[in-house]
Amino acid sequence: MYQPQDNTTYFIYPLADFSFKRIFGTENNKELLIAFLNQTLSSDTGVIADISFLPQEQIGNSQFEKDVIFDIYCTSQSGDHFIIEMQRSKQHFFTNRVISYVSRAISNSLRKGDRHYNFPTVYSVNLLDFQPDVFPENEEYFWKVMLKDNANRIFSKKLLLFFFKLSNFAAQSTVKRESFENGMVKWLYYLKNIQNMSEQDLENEEDPVFKKLLEECKYSNLNNMEQEEYRKSLLEYEGIRDAIECAREDAAKENFECGLQQGLQQGRVEGREEGETKAKLSIAKSMLEKGFDIDTIISITGLTEEEILGR
């Protein structure tokens, strides 16, 4: 029996950046992405027979237009576009980012001379391992957002946003296997818990799709370079989380004292805001020291580049 080394598990963590793109964003494994989309979203998107991957990096049309990089970007056989994003860390302006990504996909698909604006339907599929501020804190794990008017009538079907809240599948005991008749539940459960499964789970799995999913997640299938990329992907996330947590702990006392002093002098609200700004700057400083790029720090803290660099 294979024994993982270096504290790794039998299966890789599928929500790490490297793993997610390897499992769902490669030509060899596109049947897994097709199965995921069909078993979770087909009632809205229709059944997908095939997909073609599109360039992940979308370059701005001018020096002033921001470049964007999708996790996975593909088109179906019917011409619909799918943007699939995995986000583990909470980010400021997350919903703005989702909208901007969809807008880029739409604008890039428009052609000169098309007076009918006949762009394809764009689906944004977001797997989130955190609690988005825009959604209520409850046990729901799926949201669908579309354009409707004040009477709840559909304004357009050209744009649909899907959000899966994976954090509601954190504990294996919260999901019973009887509920696996629901394809969405089984997919989210597996994505959240594969790294805690064993070789026995692979042997007992009868569904060919999920058996392939487990096979693709075996740590022993990675070559040396892939193992290094996988570890790097895990460390990158842990680095971001640790930098944020460390900065928050370091700033906690200063935040409290500053907030107290400002609260006495100028009011509690102003003191709290001052403390929050200091905490964000402390987080940004820690992330800079760990080598994170400016765009990542901006998305995590909500600060501007000038604030981060102290200009």
N, C-alpha and C positions, 0 to 999 in steps of 0.2 A: 504494500500500500504506500502511496506517495505521502511523504512527510514534508510539509512546508518548512522552509528555513527562514531565519531572520524575523521571527515573530509574525510571518504572514499566515493567512488562513488557507484552507484548501481551495476556496474560491476567492477571486479578486473582488474588491468592492466595486460594483457596477456604476456607482454614482460619482466616482472619481473622474476627473476630466479625461484622462487617458483611456480608462475603461469604457466610459460612455461612448466616446467617439469610435473606439475599436469595435465595440459590440454592435452599434447601430449605424455608424457612419462609413462603413467600408462596403465595397462591391460584393465581397464574399459573404457578408452577413446581411445583405439588404432584405433577405426574406424575414429576418427577425424584426426589422423596422416595419415592414409591410404588415406582418402579423400583429405587431403592437398597435399600429394605427387602425387596422381593421377591427380588432377585438375591443378597442376602446372608443373609437370615434366614427365608425362607419355609418351610424344612424344620421350623422350630420354631413359627413364627407362623401358618403357612398363607398362602395367596396373598391379597393385599390388592387389592380392586377399586377402592376409593375411601377417602379420608380426609377428616376435617373438623378444622380447626384449633380448638384450645381456648385460652382466655386463658393467656398465659405467666406472668402475675403471679398468684400464689395468696396471698391475704391471710389472715393468721392469724385464727382465730375469736375471739380475745380480745387484749387489749393485751399479754398476756404470751407469746403464741404468735408465733414468728418467721415473717415473710413469706418466701416463696421465689419466685424468678423462673427459670423454665425457659428454655432456649434455644429449644426447639421442643416443643410439647405438642399432641398430636392424638389422635383416636379413629378407628378403622377402621369400615367399614360393618357389621362384626359386633359392634361395641361395645367392642373391646379398646382399651386406652389405651397410647400410646407416648410416652415421654419421651426426646428426643434431645438429647444434650449434646456440645458440642465443648470439650475442655479442652487447652490448649497448655502451660500452666505447671504444674509440680508443686505440689501443695497438701498441707498437713497435713490429716489426717482426711478424705481424699478418699473413702474407702469409706463413712465415716459419712455424708457428704453424699449419696452415691448412695442409701443406705438411707433417709435422711430424706426425700428427694424422692419416692421410691416410696411411702413411708408416707403422705405428704401426698396423693398421687393416690388412694390407697386410701381414706383417711378422708374425703376430699371427695366420693367417689362413693357413700358409704353414705347410706341414707335412713332417716328415722325410721319405725319400724314394720316394718322388714325383719328378721324374726327369723332368716332364713336367711343373713344376711350375704352377700347375692348381689352382691358387687362384681365389676367386670370384671377380666379378666386384665390385668396391668400389665407392660409390657416397658420396661426401661431400656436405652437404646442409647447407649453412650459411646465417642466417638472421641477417643483420647488421643495426644498428640504428645510423650509423656514416658514414662519407665520407672516404673510404679507399684511402690511398695515391696512390695505384697501379692503381686505376681506375680514369677516367677523371671526372671532376665536371660538370655534365650535368643532364638532367632530366631522364636519363635511370634508370630503377629500377631492371634490371635483366642482369646478365652476366653468360656465360657458358664457362668454361675453359677445354680444353682437349688436349691430346698429338697429335700434328701434325708436319709435316716436313716443310721445307722452301717453299714447293710448295703447302701448305695448304692441303696436303693429310693426312688422319688419320693414325697415327702411331700405336695407340692402343686404344681400346674401354674399356679397363679394369679399367680406371680411369677417372672420370668426377667430376669437381668441379662446384658447382652452388652457386651464390651469389645474394641475394635479398637485395636491398638497401631500407630499410623501411623508411629512413628519407625523401624520396621523396613522402611519403604519410602523411606528418606531418599535413597538413591542409585539413580538410574535403572538403572545397570548391574546391580543386584542382582536385577532382575525381568525375565525374558525374555517377550517378547510372545506366545510360544507358550502361556504359562500363562494368557493372557487368556480362554481357554475357561472358566476358573473366574471367574464373575461377581464374586465377592468380591475376588479378586486385582486385577481390572481397576479396580474402583471405588476401592480403597484406593490403587492406583498413581496413578490420575488425580488423586485428591484431594490427594495428596502432591506431585505433579509438574506440575500444569497450568501453574503460573506459569513453568516452564522450557520450555514448549512454544511452538511457533511457528504462524503462519498456515498453514503447510504441513500441520501435524498436523490442523488443522481440515478442510482440503480432502481429506485422505486418509482421514478417519474415515468409515466406512460405517454403523456402528450408529446409528440415529436418536436413541436415548437419549443416547449420549455426544456425538453431534454437537450436540444441544440443550444439553448440559452445557457444551461448549466455547463455544457461541454466547453463553450466559448469562454466561460468564466473560470475555468480551471487554471490555477496559477502555474501548474506544470506545463501548460501549453505555451507559455511566454518564453521567447528566447532571451538571452542575456541582456540585449539592448532594450527589449520590451519590459523586462523586469525592472531595469533601471528607470525607464520612463514612468512605469507604474509607481515605483517608490517616490520618484520626484513629484508626481502628481499628488500623492498623498501628503507628502511633506509640504508642498506648496499650500494646500488647504489648511493643514495644521499650523503652518507658519502664519497665515492670515488670521486664523482664529486665535492663536496664542498672542500675536501682536496686539490684537484688539483687546483681548482679555487682560493682558499684562498692562497695557496702557490705561485701561479702565481702573484696574486696581491701583496703579500708581497715582492716577488722577483723583481717586475717590476722596482721599483726605483733603487734597487741595480744593477739589470741587465743593466739598462740604463747607470748608472754612471760607472759601470765596463766596459761596452762596449765602452763608450765614452773615458774613460781613456786609455783603451787598444788600442782603435782605433787610438788615437793620438800617442801612443808610438810604437805600433807594427802593426798597420793596422786594418781596420774595421772588416775583417773576423775573425781574431784571437780574437778580443774583443767580437764579437757576440758569438763565440763558448764558450768562457769563461763564458759569461753571461748565456747561455743556460745550461751549466753544473751546475752552481750555482742554477738555477731555478729547475732543475731536483732533485738536492740534497735536496732542500727545500721542494719539493713535497714529496719526499721519507720520510723525517723527519716527516712531518705532518701525513702521512699515518701510519708510525710506531707508532706515539703517539695515533692514533685512533684504533690501534690493528689489522691492516691488516697484513696478512702473507707475508713472503718474496717473494714467487713466484708471488703473485698478484702485489706487488710493482715492481718487476723486469719487468713483462709484461707491466705495465703501463708506467714506466719511461725509460726502456731500460738500466738501470744501472746494474752493477754486484752486487752480494751479498756483496763483499768486499767493494765496493764503498758506498753501502747503510749503512752498519754497521760501516763504517769508519775504516776498518782494514788496 
